[in-house]
């Protein structure tokens, strides 16, 4: 079971389903998102464009494209870039 979950973490989205950050990087997988959040490749303004009171584009993409329900659910509740980076790192740490 853990191997199946680990493979999910390494799953690259198909080219036509990559996540295009508003005026920012193109993300293929959870590790790309983690790096972008931690490195500053996604600014606070870009983060807020995708995460607001009524939506969380990152969570929706993770659920619908990467099929990682657990990560999607964890990120659905976050409201800040810093918290999103921390939660995603903690999620991915379990599979190292």
C-alpha positions as CSV (number, residue, x, y, z in Angstrom):
1,X,0.0,0.0,0.0
2,X,2.8,2.5,0.9
3,X,4.5,1.8,-2.5
4,X,1.2,2.6,-4.3
5,X,1.0,5.9,-2.4
6,X,4.6,6.7,-3.0
7,X,4.1,6.2,-6.8
8,X,1.2,8.6,-6.6
9,X,3.5,11.2,-5.1
10,X,5.8,10.9,-8.1
11,X,3.0,10.9,-10.7
12,X,3.4,13.6,-13.4
13,X,0.2,15.1,-14.7
14,X,-0.3,14.7,-18.5
15,X,0.9,17.8,-20.5
16,X,-2.6,19.1,-21.0
17,X,-3.4,18.8,-17.3
18,X,-0.4,20.5,-15.7
19,X,-1.1,23.3,-13.3
20,X,-0.4,26.7,-14.7
21,X,0.2,29.1,-11.9
22,X,-1.2,32.6,-12.8
23,X,1.9,34.4,-14.3
24,X,4.1,31.8,-12.8
25,X,5.5,28.3,-13.1
26,X,3.9,25.2,-14.7
27,X,3.6,22.3,-12.2
28,X,3.5,18.7,-13.1
29,X,3.4,17.0,-9.7
30,X,3.3,17.4,-6.0
31,X,7.0,17.9,-5.7
32,X,6.9,20.7,-8.2
33,X,4.2,22.4,-6.1
34,X,6.2,21.9,-2.9
35,X,9.4,23.4,-4.5
36,X,7.4,26.4,-6.0
37,X,5.8,27.2,-2.6
38,X,9.0,26.9,-0.7
39,X,11.3,28.7,-3.1
40,X,9.2,31.7,-3.7
41,X,8.4,30.8,-7.3
42,X,4.8,31.3,-6.3
43,X,4.2,34.7,-4.7
44,X,1.7,35.6,-2.1
45,X,-0.4,37.3,-4.8
46,X,-0.3,34.3,-7.1
47,X,-1.2,32.0,-4.2
48,X,-4.2,34.3,-3.3
49,X,-5.3,34.2,-7.0
50,X,-5.6,30.4,-6.7
51,X,-6.8,30.2,-3.1
52,X,-9.6,32.3,-1.8
53,X,-12.7,31.9,0.4
54,X,-14.6,30.1,-2.2
55,X,-11.9,28.1,-4.0
56,X,-8.7,26.3,-3.8
57,X,-7.3,25.5,-7.3
58,X,-4.3,23.6,-5.9
59,X,-6.5,21.2,-3.9
60,X,-8.9,20.7,-6.8
61,X,-6.0,19.9,-9.2
62,X,-4.4,17.5,-6.7
63,X,-7.7,15.7,-6.3
64,X,-8.9,15.7,-9.9
65,X,-5.7,15.3,-11.8
66,X,-3.1,13.7,-9.4
67,X,-5.8,11.7,-7.6
68,X,-4.3,12.2,-4.1
69,X,-7.4,12.6,-2.0
70,X,-5.4,12.9,1.2
71,X,-3.2,15.8,0.0
72,X,-6.1,17.5,-1.6
73,X,-8.1,17.3,1.6
74,X,-5.3,18.7,3.7
75,X,-4.6,21.6,1.3
76,X,-8.3,22.4,0.9
77,X,-8.3,23.9,4.4
78,X,-5.3,26.2,4.1
79,X,-5.5,29.9,3.6
80,X,-1.8,30.9,3.5
81,X,1.2,30.1,1.3
82,X,3.3,29.3,4.3
83,X,0.8,26.8,5.7
84,X,0.3,25.2,2.3
85,X,4.1,24.7,1.9
86,X,4.3,23.2,5.4
87,X,1.4,20.8,5.0
88,X,2.5,19.6,1.6
89,X,6.1,19.0,2.9
90,X,4.7,17.0,5.8
91,X,2.6,15.0,3.4
92,X,5.5,14.2,1.1
93,X,7.9,13.5,3.9
94,X,6.0,10.3,4.7
95,X,7.0,8.9,1.3
96,X,10.8,9.6,1.4
